[in-house]
Structures are given as structure tokens and as C-alpha cells.
Amino acid sequence: MKNIVMMMFATLLLAACVSAPQPKEEAAKPADQSATPGADLGAPVTPAVSTEGMTESAIAAQQKGLQDKSIYFDFDQFVIKPEYRDLLRQHVEILQAHPKDTVTLEGNADERGSPEYNLAIGNKRAFAVKAQLILLGIPATRIQLVSFGEEKPRATCHEESCWQQNRRVDVVYRSSN
């Protein structure tokens, strides 16, 4: 009889450990870096806009244009927002057109938080972008990461309008030529 009671207790305990489904908003926030941020970006990219026939200077100009566009993040987050899917795909197209080029992903944070925390979240943001580029077909060996934390602010006022400009990842191309 004691064994049956213990088995029932163990069964109830295990059933209580099963978590309820999270609301959609909470499910989109990974608890740690091991979660694949924004995994719904899809399979490897086949270029929508071909770089075939473009001159090297035209492709360099396209790289420069993309390099000037950062990927921004919400406060205390490192999940890539859906509005940056097309930008990531454009980076993939350029990298696929130039298989010897590499990129450096520069993670940044706003001034709030300790220097250690800001370096860590900048790194997590850069890693999230790297994970998406890899999912879209770019080899990890072509992607470098660096976190500047709060050290390279784009805006220096002490309010949300500036802080949101500083929570970003910048993509810097390195040509193999």
C-alpha cells in the first residue's frame, strides 16, 4: 500500500512540473543564449536580388549602404525583431555573392547597467545576429564578434530616445581583396 501511495505522489509531482504554454509574447523571449533567437527566419537564402553583373564598386556601395543600417534591440533584450528579417537577408545575399568576404558584428548597449553587464548583453546581441546569419547559410568562420558594451554610443543624451539608438548590432564588412 505504501508503494502505491508513493507512486501516486510521484506521478502527481511530475504532472505538476509540466509547465503551461506561455503566452506568445513571453515565448518570444529566450531565457538564455542557448535559445535560437528569431529561428523563424527560414531556410538558407536564395538571393532575391541578384548581384550578378554588378560591378565591384556597385557591390561595395551596396555593402556600405547595408553597413550603415544597424539592427536595434529592445531594453534588456537580445531577440532580433521581425522587422530586421529583410535586412539580414540582404546581408546574406551580399556575403553569398562575395564568398571570401567576412563580417564583424559589433554588439552595443545603452549606458544603463554595469560595464560588465553591458559587455555581456552586447555580446549576446551580436551572437543572436551571428546565429541568424548561420541559419541563413553563412559559415561561422566568416563571422567575427565583438562587444563594445556602452563604449561606442551613437547618441549621448540620457533619455530613451538616445538609449534606443545605442542598443544595436552594427555589421562591418571586411573585404578579402
Buried (B, 14 or more C-beta within 10 A) or exposed (E): EEEEEEEEEEEEEEEEEEEEEEEEEEEBBBEEBEBBBBEEBEEEBEBEEEBEEBEEEEBBEBBEEBBEBBBBBEEEBBBBEEEBBEBBBBBBBBBBBBEEBBBBBBBBBBBBBEEEBBBBBBBBBBBBBBBBBBBBEBEEEBBBBBBBBBEBBBEEEEEEEBBBBBBBBBBEBEEEE
